[in-house]
Amino acid sequence: MKNIIQFTITHEDDMYVASGINAPIVTDGKTFEELEKNIEEATSLYLEEMEDEYIKTPAIIANFEFKFPSYA
């Protein structure tokens, strides 16, 4: 039984994108707050389909990757 779903979060083209590392979940948002809400919603929808494999309220771990602008 897995009880932690991990996400990698990137910020590109003015959008935050969250990709599940150990679950097939991908969502996005224009702001970090919108992304956070979308992660919770997408995870809930996924768990409805996989209720035998996951507990109902997993811990969510997010890793952040930021690209800094390169200066010439």
BELQUI-V217993 format. One line per field, one symbol per residue. psi: psi as a letter, one per 20 degrees, with the letter a starting at -180 (. if undefined). A space follows every 10 residues. Layout:
psi->???
//
This chain:
psi->pqjppqqppq oqlkqppppp gjqmpprrqh rhggggghgg ghgggghhhk hhhqrhnrqp ppqpoppqqp p.
//
